[in-house]
Amino acid sequence: MNGPKDDDDNHANQLNSNNDAYWQSRGEDERPDDWQERTDADEED
């Protein structure tokens, strides 16, 4: 059963580049091996 806490957890996970949900919400199957380099590059844009 989903509730407000589950929704909050999912939202937080989708904003956390260290979490698979972040990458899945962006079309990836899971967190890539080079996830740190990719997120660092996004922050520089």
Secondary structure, DSSP 4 states (H G I P E B T S, - for coil): ---HHHHHHHHHHHT-TTSHHHHHTTT-SS--TTHHHHHHHHHH-
